[in-house]
Amino acid sequence: MRRTSTKRRSTGFSLVVAAVAALIAAPAAATPAAAPASVPCRTSGSFESWLEGVKAEARAAGVANSAIEAALAGVTYDPAIIRRDQGQGVFQQTFLTFSDRMVSSDRMVRGRKYLGQYAGVLSRIEAQYGVPGAVLVAFWGLETDFGSDLGKYRAPAAVATLAYDCRRADYFRPELIDLLRIVARGDLKPSEMVGDWAGELGHLMFTPTDLYRYAADGDGDGHINVMRSVPDSFATGANFLRGLGWRRGEPWLEEVAVPADMDWSQADLDTMLPRAAWSRMGVRTPAGTALAVGGPPAALLLPMGRNGPAFLAYPNFKVYLGWNKAMVYSTTAAYYATRLAGAPQVSRGRDPVTPLSTEQMRHLQALLQRASFTRDAPDGRFGQGTRAAVRAAQIALGLPADGYPSTELIAALERRR
């Protein structure tokens, strides 16, 4: 599952998106799929002539022609890849819905088993890169179900298709060039490059650019192959997380209990405060005891608003958002790692939370846009931009500013018109 234009896509790992894709699949077309109305662009020129331009660019960048021709032999445009890219609704689920499904009891059992099985390797990797084994095993479980589903798409064709499409060409064209560099370096043969539909490869699903930049030898055999070697995938993942800013020896996520009447406007990932400050606002451990003294500053994360689960998110949590900018995935991945590290199951929060439907979300976004809280066009998705706009509207309207969309906010904005 993983990332998008800010290095990590929010495409959705193959295990989860497969179900979504089955619902949106349509007969293949001979020409590129039309771009969504909200993204006015047009792909022009034939795919074949465009691909020749990519080859020329790669040669100019110093990539061996033999590697270029080997990797791109037989590559054609695949409209099914574009349909997958446009159908990422899986990340619109609530945190509890998503985490209940992905951090299952079975995945907990297997995750603990693999922590023991690879204890020596993970210990060496943590000593070198500072990333705990629980973090890496959690990503392994979520990305490929511990290697049981490495994907079925030829990465050269998938990345070339996405690079040709007008919507995200600026992101995927460099990814394609780096894919060619990987072949030229000898890490992977083109025939081995079979992965997720957006071109991610290996047990932890690395984009070509991440793999090219951060590939690391975890098994000590002098070669790096994230398709066959789990230790190589662990080492590459740790190297990548360190590159994103992982801080050795520090926590990433901690569940807390929050009072019913606190200043919710402080619950923002950009508001990093000492534990002592959160304690003064009434934040406690889930058991109701005082928070530990000291440690790094943290933000108060309310993935489902003031009535749902609550967490202190430390600087390392922002590294998760570098891995995948989708909040529900990043929170789930971080939570899963805390569970593997010994934390108990998360609470359900103070009261049941009813998420908005896609149509309700789109209506709310239109109201936010009309009231100048955002310039973004309504898309029905609850992303970081919508979260920020919701918080701004809540503050302006005197509502609890927990950043979570609600029918209460819709009603208040409608009255304001």
N, C-alpha and C positions, 0 to 999 in steps of 0.2 A: 504494500500500500504506500504511497508516500507523497511526494511534494509537488511544488510548482514554482512559478517564476521567481520567488525569492530564495532560490536554490533548491528547496524541497517542494515538490508539487503537492497539491491536495487531490491527487487523482483517486486514491483509494486502492488498498492492497487487493490482490487477486482473490483472496479467500472471501472477502465480503462483497466486492463489486461484481463478482460473477452473477450473483442473484439479481442485482440491479440491471446488469447488461441483458439478461434474458428477457426482461420486461421491455427494454427499449430497442431490442434488435429489430432490424428491418431488412428487406431485400437489398443486396449489394447494388450500388450504382456504379456506372462506368466513369463518372466525373466526380470531382470533389464535392463533398457535402456543403450545402450553403451555410454560411456563417450565421449565428444567431442574430436576430434583429438588433440586439443591444450592442453588437460589435460590427459596425459597418466597415467591412473590408471585402476584398475580392482577390482570390487566387487567380493569377493570369499566367499564360504560357503553359506548355506541356510539362508534365512531370519529368519526362525524359531529358528535355533540354535543361530544365532546372537542375537535375541530378548531375549533368555534365559540369554545370557551374560549381556545384559543391566539390566535385572531384578536382577542379582547377584550384579552388580555394585551399583544399587540403594539401595539394602538391606545393602550392606557394608557401604553406605553413611548415613545410619540411616533412610531411608524411610520405613514406615510401609509396610509390605508385603500385607496387605489388600488393601492399596491404589494402590500399584503396580499392583496387579491382577485385581482390578476393572478398572483401567485406560487402561490396555493393553488387556483386554478381547476382543477377536475377531479381534484384529488388524492384518492386512495383508499388504503386500507390494503393493503399488499402482503406476504402471508405469505412469499413467496420471499426477501424481504430478511431476515426473521428467520432463516430457514434458513441464509442466507449468514453471518449474524452468529454463529451457533452452530457453524459448521464451519471454524474457523481452525486446523486441524491443521498447516498448512504451516510454522508457526514452531516446530514440535517437531523439525525436522530439525537435524542437527549443523551446526556452523559450516562445516566443510569441505564437506559435502554441499550446503549452501545456497549458499556462496560460489562453489564450483566451477560451479554452475549459473548463478548470477546475474552473476558477473564472468567471463564467457566471453571467449575471444579476440576474437570478433566485437564484443562490447560494449566491449572495450578499444580496438579499432581505431576504432569510431565515436565513442567518448568523446573520444579524442585529436583526431579530426577536428573535432568540435564545439568543443573547447577552442580550436582555431585559428580556426575560423569566427567565433566570438563573442569573440575575444580582446579587442577594444576595449571591448565592452559589459561583459565580465567584469572588466576592469581598472578601469573607472569604478566598478562596483559594489563591488569590493574596496576601493577608495579611500574610498568613502562608508561602507560598513558593516563592513569588516574581514574579510569572509568570502572565502576564496580561490575562484577559478573551479572548481578541481578538485572542491571540496566540492559546489558547486551542480550541476555537470554529472553527478557521480556520483548525486545524488538524482534528477536528471532521467532518467538511464538506468534506475534501479531502479523509479521510480514509474510511468513511462509508456512505457518503451522509447524515450526521446527524442521523445515526442509521438506515437508511432504508435498508442497505445491510450489515449485520453482517457476511456474508459468509455462505457457505454451506458444508464445509469440516470438518470432524471429526479431531480435532487437534492431538489426540494421533496417529492416523494412518498417517497423513500427516508428522508430525515431525519424526516419526519412519522411514518412507520411506526415507526422506531426510538424516537422520542420517546413514542409512544403505548404501546409495549410496556413492561411493568412493570420489566424487569430493569435498564435503564439510562436510565430516563426523566429522572433528575436531570441526566444529562450531555447528552442529545440535545435536550431541550426548549429550553435556552438556545441550542443550535446552530441550531435552527429559527428562533428569534426573530432571531438574527444573519443568517441567510439572508435573511429578509424585509428586514432593514436594508440588506443589500447591494443588493437590488432597488430599495429606496427611494432609495439614494444614487446609483443610476444606473450602477454599475460593470458589471453584467450584467443582461441581460433574462432573464426566466424561461425563455424558449425556448432560451437558451444554456446553461442550467444542467444539462448532461448530463455525468455523471462516474461515479465509482466507486460501488459499491453502498451505502457508508456515508455518501455525500454529499460526498466530497472532489471538488474541482474544479481544473482547470487542469493545466498541464504538470508541476507538482510536487505535485499532489494536496493542496490545502489544505482543511482543514475550514472550514465557514462562519465559525466564530468566529475562527480564525486569519486567514482572508482579510479579514474585516471589520476586525480590529485592525491588521493589518500590510501591507495592500495598498500597493504602491509602484509608481510609474511608472518603468519601466526603459528605455523607448524615447524618453522625452521628448516624447510627443505630447499630453500634458495629460490623457490618459485612462488608466484601468487596466483591462486585460482579460486575465486570466490564461488564458483559453481560446484566444485568438488570438495573443497576443504572448508569445514566449519571453523577451525581455528583461524584460517586466513580471513574469513568473513568477520569473525569476532575482532581480530586485530584491525582490520580495515574500518569497521564500525567505530571502534574506540578511537582510532586516529582521526576519523571524521568528526566525532563528537568533541574531541579535544580541539580540533580546528574551529569548531563552532563556539568554543569558549568554555568547555566543561571545566569546573573548578574542583580539583582533587580534594577528597575528604569532606566535601560539603553535601548536605542533603539536597533533595530536589522537590519533594512534595510531602506535606504532613497534614493529615486530617485534623480538623479542629471543630469545636462547637462555638457558635456565635449567639449573642443575645438577640432578643426579638426587636430591640429598639436602638441599635447602634447607628452610627453615621455611615450609611451604606455607600455614600459617595467616595469613601476611602477604599472601597473594594474595587481596585483597579490594578492591573499588572504593572502600571507605571508608578504606582505608589508603593515604594519599598520602605518599610519601617522596621525598627528593631522589634524583637519579640516583646520587650518590655512595653512598647507603645501599644501593641495589640492587646496585651494583658490589661492595660489601663482602660481600654475600650470594652473590656468584658469578654474577650476571646479566651477560650479555655481548651484543654484537651477534650476529646470525646467523653472521657470519664468525669469531666467537670473539675479537674485539678488544674493548678496553675501551669502555664507554659514554662518550659525549661529556660533558664537564664542564659544570655549570651547567644553566640552563633551568628550567622550572617543575617542581614536584613531579609525581609520577605514581604510579598504582596498577598492580599487576601483574595483568593480565587473562589468565585461563586458560579460554577459552571451552569447551574440551573436556578440562579437567583437566590434571594435571601431565604427562601423556604426549603431549598435543596441542600445537598452535601456542601460542605465548606472545607477549604484547604488553605494552608500557608504555602505559597509558591516561592521557592528560593531562586537565586540567580540561575542555578542549573536547570530550572524548569524552562527558562527561555531558550535553552539549548534544544529542548524538545520541539519548540515551535520553529527552530531552524531545521530540524529533521522533517517536520510536517507542520505547516501553518494552520491546518484544520484543528480548532480548539478541542473538539470532542475526541479526535484521535490522540493528540498530544497529552491531554489529561488522562485518557485511558492508558496510554503507554506508560506514563509516569506512575500512575496508580498501580498498574500491574507490577512494575518493578518494586514498588514499596511492599506489595504483598509478598513477592518472592524474597524480599529482604527481611520479612518477619512481621509486617504490619497486619492488623486484623482487617476483616471485610468492612467496606465503607458503610456508614449509616445511610438511611433513606432520607434524612433531612427532617425539618420540623413539620412540614405539611406536604400533602401530595401536590405535585406541580403538573399542570396541564399545558403542554406546549402548544403554540399556535400552529394551525395548519399552514400549508404552503400558500393557500389563497389569503388567509388572514395575515401572514407575514408580508405578502406582496402589498396588501392593502395598507398595513402599518407603514411599510417603507414609502409608499406613495404619500401618506400623510406626513411622514418625517421630511420628505423631499419638499412638499408643498409649504411646510412650515420652516424651511431653510435649515433644518438640522443636519441635512446631508445633501450632497449633489449627486449621489449614486442613483442610477436607475433601479427601480424595483425588480428584484429577481426571485423573491420568495425564499432566499437562503439567509441563514443567520450567521453571517461572518463577522469579522472583527470590526469592519466599518459600520455595520448595523448596530453592533453592541455599543460602540462609542456614541452613535447618534441616539440610541435609546437612552443611554445615561444622560446625555445632554438635555434631552427632552424631559426626562424625569426630574432633573434638577430645576429646569425652568418652570415646570408645572407643579412643583412642590410634592412630587410623589417619591416614595422610597427609591433612591438612585442606585439600584443593584445591577443595572445594565441588562436586565432580562426582559424580553418583550412579553406583553400581557394584554388581555382584553381590557383591563383597567386603563392602560396607556392609550389604547385605541380609542376608547370612549372619551378620554380627556382631550385627545387631539381633535376628535370630531366636534366636541363642544367649543373648541377654540376657533374653529373655522368661521 
